[in-house]
Amino acid sequence: MKVIYTKACGVDVHKSFIVAVICDSTSNKPKYLRKRFSTFNNSLIQFRKWLLENDCQNVCMESTGKYYISVYNALEGFISNVVVANPKWVAVIEGEKDDNKDAKWIADLFKLGIVRSSFIPPKDIRILREFTRYLYKLTTSEKNRYTNALTVGNCKLDIVFTDIFGKSSQNIIDIILNNDNFLDADIIGCLRKNCKSSHEDILSSVGGLTYTNEQKLRIKIVEDHINYLTNQINNLRDIINNLLVPYEDYINLLITIPGVDRNSAISILSEIDTDMSQFSNHYRLASWTVLAPGCNESAGKKKSVKISRAGVYLKPCLVEVAHCAVKDKTNTYYANKFNKISKRRGKKRAYIAISRKILVAIYYMLSTGEVWNPTDLASNETSNKDRIKYTKNNFKQSLKQLLSLGLTSEELLEMVNQNAILE
C-alpha cells in the first residue's frame, strides 16, 4: 500500500500518561521514535515540542473516553493534522498488545491513510456542546427522582396529567403534603379551568394516600432541589444565549423545519456545527448520528441491520423532533411520510426514518443556506389522483379557449396526434 504520510505519529492515550511513536518513512526502511509523556499540561506541551522538533504534523490517537481531549487541546492550533479515531478502527489483536505496540500499530495504520477520523467540532462549538449537554442532564435527572418519590407512595398523578409539573398537578401535591386530612372538594377546588383530565380520574389517582412524614420530607427536599436547579438552568440558558450570538442566523434557518423549535435547533447546532464539509455527504452524517441502518452481510445473507444504541444526545433530540413533526397540523409533509412508512415498517422504524429525513434536510440547509423546502413537497401534499384531476380540468379549459379562437376540432386532433408521435 502507498504511504500517505511520510512522518506520522501514533498515540496510545491513558488517564495518567501517553505513549507516542513517530514513524519516519522517508527512507526505504521506516524508522521509529518512541517517547512517553505524562498527561499533565506541562508534559503535553513537551510532547507538542517533541513533535515539532521532529517535523511531524500528522498525529493519530484513539478516542479513549475523555482522556484524549487534553491531548487534543494541547495539539490544536500547532499540529496541522490531528486525527481522533474510533478504537475499533485501530484495534490490536488480543494477546499481541502493550502500550508501545499499540502506539506503533496506530502509526503504521495512519501513515497509510486507512484510519477514519472522528468528527471533532471547533473549540467554540465544543464549549457550547458542554453547556447544552449539562443543561440536558439538569433538566431530566431530578424530575425523575421527584416522580419516583410520588410513585412509591402510590400517587398516580403522572398517569392522569401529561405534565406532573403543571400548575394543577403542583397544587394537588401541595395539598397532599401540607394537609393530612384533605377532602375531595379540596382537590377539585385547586384545579385550573383549562384542566382536561376528568375529576373522577384525578380523585382516583390520589384517593386513600397515606404518606409518612419521612416520605413527605423526601418529596420536599427533592422539590427544593428542583427549584435550585431551575435557577441554575436559567443561568445556563443565559450563558448559552450569549454563546449563540454568532449563530442566530443558523438557528432561525433550522426552526423553519416542522417540529424544530429553538431549543432543538440549539442542541442540533451544538452537536454537528454549521460546517457540513466535515462530512463528505449526508450518508456520512446519518451514519455518524447513528440514524443509518447497519451493514451486516456475509455469504449473501443479511443479518440484523438495526441502528446502534450509541448517540445519546443528538439521536434522542432528532427523534423528539420527529414526534413533533408528524403531529404538526400546519404542515403535514412529515405526517404523510410517517403514515406511509408506518404501514409497511411499523411506527418505531417510521420515527427513526423521519428523524433521518430531518437530519438530511438539516445537512443541505446548512450547506446551501436555503430554508426548508423539500423537492417533493408538492407531490407529497397533492396526490397523483388529484393532480390528474386538476390537469384534466385545465386541459378542458384550454380546449374551450382554442375553439373560441377559431380552431377546428380536426386541427386540435392533429395537434394531439403530432404530440403523441413526438413522445
C-alpha positions as CSV (number, residue, x, y, z in Angstrom):
1,M,0.0,0.0,0.0
2,K,1.1,3.6,-0.7
3,V,2.4,5.6,2.2
4,I,0.3,8.8,2.5
5,Y,2.1,10.4,5.4
6,T,5.9,10.0,5.4
7,K,6.0,11.2,9.0
8,A,3.2,10.0,11.2
9,C,2.7,9.8,15.0
10,G,0.6,7.2,16.7
11,V,-0.5,8.0,20.3
12,D,-1.8,5.4,22.8
13,V,-3.7,7.5,25.4
14,H,-4.3,6.7,29.0
15,K,-5.5,8.6,32.0
16,S,-2.1,9.5,33.5
17,F,0.3,9.0,30.6
18,I,0.5,8.7,26.8
19,V,2.9,6.7,24.7
20,A,3.8,8.3,21.3
21,V,5.6,6.7,18.4
22,I,6.8,8.6,15.3
23,C,7.1,6.6,12.2
24,D,9.6,8.1,9.7
25,S,9.0,6.6,6.2
26,T,11.2,8.9,4.2
27,S,13.7,6.1,3.5
28,N,13.0,2.5,2.3
29,K,13.2,1.2,5.9
30,P,10.9,3.1,8.3
31,K,12.4,4.4,11.5
32,Y,10.6,4.7,14.8
33,L,11.0,7.2,17.6
34,R,9.2,6.4,20.9
35,K,8.6,8.5,23.9
36,R,6.4,8.5,27.0
37,F,4.7,11.7,28.4
38,S,2.6,12.4,31.4
39,T,-0.9,13.9,30.8
40,F,-0.1,16.9,32.9
41,N,-0.4,20.1,30.8
42,N,3.3,20.9,31.0
43,S,4.2,17.4,29.9
44,L,1.8,17.7,27.0
45,I,3.5,20.9,25.9
46,Q,6.8,19.0,25.9
47,F,5.1,16.4,23.7
48,R,4.0,19.1,21.3
49,K,7.5,20.5,21.1
50,W,8.9,17.0,20.5
51,L,6.6,16.6,17.5
52,L,7.6,20.0,16.1
53,E,11.3,19.2,16.6
54,N,10.9,16.0,14.6
55,D,8.8,17.9,11.9
56,C,5.8,15.7,12.5
57,Q,2.5,17.4,11.5
58,N,0.4,14.2,11.4
59,V,-0.9,12.7,14.7
60,C,-3.4,10.0,15.3
61,M,-4.9,8.9,18.6
62,E,-7.8,6.7,19.7
63,S,-10.8,8.3,21.4
64,T,-10.3,6.8,24.8
65,G,-13.2,8.2,26.9
66,K,-12.5,11.8,27.8
67,Y,-8.7,11.3,28.2
68,Y,-7.9,12.2,24.6
69,I,-9.4,15.7,25.0
70,S,-6.5,17.1,27.0
71,V,-4.0,15.8,24.3
72,Y,-6.1,17.2,21.5
73,N,-6.3,20.6,23.2
74,A,-2.5,20.7,23.6
75,L,-2.0,20.0,19.9
76,E,-4.9,22.1,18.4
77,G,-3.5,25.1,16.5
78,F,0.0,23.8,16.4
79,I,-0.2,20.5,14.6
80,S,-2.0,20.7,11.2
81,N,-3.5,17.2,11.1
82,V,-4.7,15.7,14.3
83,V,-7.0,12.7,13.9
84,V,-9.1,11.2,16.7
85,A,-10.1,7.6,15.6
86,N,-12.7,5.3,16.9
87,P,-10.9,2.5,18.8
88,K,-12.5,-0.2,16.6
89,W,-10.6,1.2,13.6
90,V,-7.2,0.9,15.3
91,A,-7.8,-2.2,17.5
92,V,-4.8,-4.5,18.0
93,I,-5.1,-8.3,18.1
94,E,-5.6,-9.5,21.7
95,G,-2.5,-11.3,23.1
96,E,-0.2,-9.2,20.9
97,K,-0.5,-5.8,22.5
98,D,1.0,-3.5,25.0
99,D,1.3,0.3,25.2
100,N,4.3,0.5,22.8
101,K,2.9,-1.9,20.3
102,D,-0.5,-0.1,20.4
103,A,1.1,3.3,19.6
104,K,3.3,1.7,16.8
105,W,0.3,0.0,15.3
106,I,-1.7,3.2,15.2
107,A,1.2,5.0,13.5
108,D,1.6,2.2,10.9
109,L,-2.1,2.3,10.1
110,F,-2.3,6.1,10.0
111,K,0.7,6.6,7.6
112,L,-1.2,4.5,5.0
113,G,-4.3,6.8,5.3
114,I,-6.7,4.0,6.2
115,V,-7.7,5.3,9.6
116,R,-11.1,7.0,9.6
117,S,-11.2,10.3,11.5
118,S,-14.0,11.1,14.0
119,F,-15.7,14.4,13.9
120,I,-14.3,17.0,16.3
121,P,-16.0,20.4,16.1
122,P,-14.2,23.7,16.6
123,K,-13.5,24.9,20.1
124,D,-16.4,27.4,20.3
125,I,-18.8,24.7,19.3
126,R,-17.2,22.2,21.8
127,I,-17.7,24.8,24.6
128,L,-21.4,25.3,23.5
129,R,-21.8,21.5,23.5
130,E,-20.6,21.2,27.1
131,F,-23.2,23.6,28.2
132,T,-26.1,22.1,26.2
133,R,-25.3,18.6,27.4
134,Y,-25.0,19.8,31.0
135,L,-28.4,21.5,30.6
136,Y,-29.9,18.2,29.3
137,K,-28.7,16.4,32.4
138,L,-30.1,19.0,34.8
139,T,-33.5,19.1,33.2
140,T,-34.0,15.3,33.3
141,S,-32.4,13.7,36.4
142,E,-34.0,15.4,39.3
143,K,-37.5,15.4,37.8
144,N,-37.3,11.7,37.5
145,R,-36.5,11.4,41.2
146,Y,-39.5,13.6,42.1
147,T,-41.8,11.4,40.0
148,N,-40.3,8.3,41.7
149,A,-40.9,9.8,45.1
150,L,-44.6,10.2,44.3
151,T,-44.9,6.8,42.7
152,V,-43.6,4.8,45.7
153,G,-46.3,6.5,47.8
154,N,-49.0,5.2,45.4
155,C,-49.7,8.6,44.0
156,K,-50.6,8.2,40.3
157,L,-50.8,11.8,39.2
158,D,-48.3,11.1,36.4
159,I,-50.9,8.8,34.8
160,V,-53.6,11.4,34.9
161,F,-51.6,14.5,33.9
162,T,-49.3,14.8,30.9
163,D,-47.1,17.1,32.8
164,I,-46.8,16.4,36.5
165,F,-45.1,19.8,37.0
166,G,-48.1,21.7,35.7
167,K,-49.9,24.2,37.9
168,S,-53.0,21.9,38.6
169,S,-50.8,18.9,39.5
170,Q,-48.5,21.0,41.7
171,N,-51.5,22.5,43.5
172,I,-52.7,19.0,44.3
173,I,-49.3,17.9,45.5
174,D,-49.1,20.9,47.8
175,I,-52.4,19.9,49.4
176,I,-51.3,16.3,49.9
177,L,-48.0,17.3,51.5
178,N,-49.5,20.0,53.8
179,N,-52.8,18.5,54.7
180,D,-53.1,15.0,56.2
181,N,-56.9,15.0,56.1
182,F,-57.7,16.6,52.7
183,L,-61.1,16.2,51.1
184,D,-62.3,15.7,47.6
185,A,-63.5,19.2,47.5
186,D,-60.0,20.5,48.3
187,I,-58.6,18.6,45.3
188,I,-61.3,19.8,42.9
189,G,-61.1,23.3,44.1
190,C,-57.4,23.7,43.2
191,L,-57.8,22.6,39.6
192,R,-57.5,25.2,36.9
193,K,-60.3,25.8,34.4
194,N,-58.3,24.5,31.4
195,C,-57.6,21.2,33.1
196,K,-58.5,18.4,30.6
197,S,-58.4,15.4,33.0
198,S,-61.7,14.3,34.4
199,H,-62.4,14.9,38.1
200,E,-63.1,11.2,38.7
201,D,-59.7,10.1,37.4
202,I,-57.9,12.8,39.4
203,L,-59.7,11.8,42.7
204,S,-58.9,8.1,42.0
205,S,-55.2,8.8,41.5
206,V,-54.9,10.4,44.9
207,G,-57.5,8.6,46.9
208,G,-56.5,6.9,50.1
209,L,-52.9,8.2,50.2
210,T,-51.1,7.7,53.5
211,Y,-47.7,9.4,53.2
212,T,-45.4,9.2,56.3
213,N,-43.7,12.3,57.5
214,E,-40.4,10.9,56.2
215,Q,-41.8,10.4,52.7
216,K,-43.2,13.9,52.6
217,L,-39.9,15.3,53.8
218,R,-38.1,13.5,50.9
219,I,-40.5,14.9,48.4
220,K,-40.0,18.5,49.8
221,I,-36.2,18.0,49.7
222,V,-36.3,17.0,46.0
223,E,-38.7,19.8,45.3
224,D,-36.3,22.3,46.9
225,H,-33.5,20.9,44.8
226,I,-35.6,21.3,41.6
227,N,-36.2,24.9,42.5
228,Y,-32.5,25.4,43.0
229,L,-31.7,23.7,39.7
230,T,-34.3,25.8,37.9
231,N,-32.4,28.9,38.8
232,Q,-29.2,27.2,37.6
233,I,-30.9,26.2,34.4
234,N,-31.9,29.9,33.8
235,N,-28.3,30.9,34.3
236,L,-27.1,28.2,31.9
237,R,-29.6,29.4,29.3
238,D,-28.3,33.0,29.6
239,I,-24.8,31.8,29.0
240,I,-25.8,29.6,26.1
241,N,-27.7,32.6,24.5
242,N,-24.5,34.7,24.8
243,L,-22.5,32.0,23.1
244,L,-25.2,31.7,20.3
245,V,-25.0,35.3,19.2
246,P,-22.8,34.5,16.1
247,Y,-25.1,31.6,15.2
248,E,-28.6,33.2,15.3
249,D,-29.0,33.1,11.5
250,Y,-28.4,29.3,11.6
251,I,-30.9,28.9,14.4
252,N,-33.5,30.9,12.5
253,L,-32.8,28.7,9.5
254,L,-33.3,25.4,11.4
255,I,-36.6,26.4,13.0
256,T,-38.2,26.6,9.6
257,I,-38.3,22.8,9.7
258,P,-41.6,21.4,11.1
259,G,-41.1,20.1,14.6
260,V,-37.9,22.1,15.3
261,D,-38.1,24.8,18.0
262,R,-35.3,27.0,19.3
263,N,-34.1,24.6,22.0
264,S,-33.9,21.7,19.5
265,A,-32.1,23.9,17.0
266,I,-29.5,24.8,19.7
267,S,-29.0,21.1,20.6
268,I,-28.6,20.1,16.9
269,L,-26.2,23.0,16.2
270,S,-24.0,22.2,19.3
271,E,-23.6,18.6,18.1
272,I,-22.9,18.9,14.4
273,D,-21.6,22.5,13.9
274,T,-22.5,24.7,10.9
275,D,-19.7,23.4,8.6
276,M,-21.1,20.4,6.7
277,S,-17.8,20.0,4.8
278,Q,-16.7,17.9,7.8
279,F,-18.9,15.2,6.4
280,S,-18.4,14.1,2.8
281,N,-22.1,13.6,2.2
282,H,-25.4,13.3,4.1
283,Y,-24.9,9.5,4.3
284,R,-21.8,10.0,6.5
285,L,-23.7,12.5,8.7
286,A,-26.5,10.0,9.1
287,S,-24.0,7.2,9.9
288,W,-22.2,9.4,12.5
289,T,-25.5,10.3,14.1
290,V,-26.4,6.6,14.3
291,L,-29.6,7.0,12.2
292,A,-28.4,4.9,9.3
293,P,-29.2,1.1,9.1
294,G,-26.2,-1.1,9.8
295,C,-24.4,-3.1,7.1
296,N,-24.0,-6.7,8.2
297,E,-24.0,-9.2,5.3
298,S,-22.0,-12.4,4.9
299,A,-22.2,-15.3,2.4
300,G,-25.1,-13.5,0.7
301,K,-27.2,-13.4,3.8
302,K,-28.2,-10.1,5.5
303,K,-28.2,-10.2,9.3
304,S,-29.5,-7.6,11.7
305,V,-29.3,-4.1,10.3
306,K,-30.8,-2.3,13.3
307,I,-29.3,1.0,14.3
308,S,-26.8,1.2,17.2
309,R,-27.7,2.3,20.7
310,A,-24.9,5.0,20.6
311,G,-25.6,8.7,20.1
312,V,-27.2,9.6,23.4
313,Y,-27.6,13.3,22.7
314,L,-28.3,14.1,19.1
315,K,-30.3,11.0,18.2
316,P,-32.9,11.4,21.1
317,C,-33.2,15.1,20.1
318,L,-34.0,14.2,16.5
319,V,-36.4,11.5,17.5
320,E,-38.2,14.0,19.7
321,V,-38.3,16.5,16.8
322,A,-39.8,13.7,14.6
323,H,-42.6,13.1,17.1
324,C,-43.5,16.8,16.9
325,A,-43.1,17.0,13.1
326,V,-45.6,14.2,12.4
327,K,-48.1,15.9,14.7
328,D,-47.7,19.3,13.1
329,K,-51.1,20.5,11.8
330,T,-49.8,23.5,9.8
331,N,-47.5,21.3,7.6
332,T,-48.4,17.6,7.0
333,Y,-45.3,16.8,4.9
334,Y,-43.7,14.6,7.6
335,A,-47.0,13.3,8.8
336,N,-47.8,11.9,5.3
337,K,-44.3,10.4,5.1
338,F,-44.8,8.8,8.5
339,N,-48.1,7.3,7.6
340,K,-46.7,5.6,4.5
341,I,-43.7,4.2,6.3
342,S,-45.5,3.1,9.4
343,K,-47.9,1.0,7.4
344,R,-45.0,-1.1,6.0
345,R,-42.4,-1.0,8.7
346,G,-44.2,-0.1,12.0
347,K,-44.2,3.2,14.0
348,K,-40.8,2.8,15.7
349,R,-39.0,2.4,12.4
350,A,-41.1,5.2,10.9
351,Y,-40.0,7.6,13.7
352,I,-36.3,6.7,13.0
353,A,-36.9,7.2,9.3
354,I,-38.5,10.7,9.8
355,S,-35.6,11.6,12.1
356,R,-33.1,10.7,9.4
357,K,-35.1,12.7,6.8
358,I,-35.0,15.7,9.1
359,L,-31.2,15.3,9.5
360,V,-30.7,15.1,5.7
361,A,-32.7,18.3,5.4
362,I,-30.5,20.0,8.0
363,Y,-27.4,18.9,6.2
364,Y,-28.5,20.5,2.9
365,M,-29.9,23.6,4.6
366,L,-26.6,24.3,6.4
367,S,-24.7,23.5,3.3
368,T,-26.7,25.9,1.0
369,G,-28.3,28.3,3.4
370,E,-31.7,27.7,1.9
371,V,-34.9,27.5,4.1
372,W,-36.7,24.2,4.5
373,N,-38.4,23.4,1.1
374,P,-38.2,19.7,0.1
375,T,-38.1,19.0,-3.6
376,D,-41.1,16.5,-3.3
377,L,-43.2,18.8,-1.2
378,A,-45.8,19.5,-3.9
379,S,-46.2,15.8,-4.8
380,N,-46.4,14.9,-1.1
381,E,-49.1,17.4,-0.4
382,T,-51.1,16.7,-3.6
383,S,-51.8,13.1,-4.6
384,N,-51.3,11.9,-8.2
385,K,-55.1,11.3,-8.4
386,D,-55.8,15.0,-7.6
387,R,-53.1,16.2,-9.9
388,I,-54.6,14.3,-12.8
389,K,-58.0,15.7,-11.9
390,Y,-56.6,19.3,-11.9
391,T,-54.7,18.7,-15.2
392,K,-57.8,17.4,-16.9
393,N,-59.8,20.5,-15.8
394,N,-57.0,22.8,-17.1
395,F,-56.9,20.8,-20.4
396,K,-60.7,21.3,-20.9
397,Q,-60.4,25.0,-20.2
398,S,-57.6,25.2,-22.8
399,L,-59.6,23.4,-25.4
400,K,-62.5,25.8,-24.9
401,Q,-60.2,28.8,-25.4
402,L,-58.7,27.3,-28.6
403,L,-62.1,26.6,-30.0
404,S,-63.3,30.1,-29.2
405,L,-60.3,31.5,-31.1
406,G,-61.4,29.7,-34.3
407,L,-59.5,26.4,-34.3
408,T,-61.5,23.4,-35.6
409,S,-61.8,20.1,-33.9
410,E,-59.8,18.5,-36.7
411,E,-56.9,20.8,-36.1
412,L,-57.0,20.1,-32.4
413,L,-56.9,16.3,-33.0
414,E,-54.0,16.8,-35.4
415,M,-52.1,18.7,-32.7
416,V,-52.7,15.9,-30.2
417,N,-51.6,13.2,-32.6
418,Q,-48.4,15.1,-33.5
419,N,-47.5,15.4,-29.8
420,A,-48.2,11.7,-29.3
421,I,-45.9,10.9,-32.2
422,L,-43.1,13.1,-30.9
423,E,-43.2,11.5,-27.4
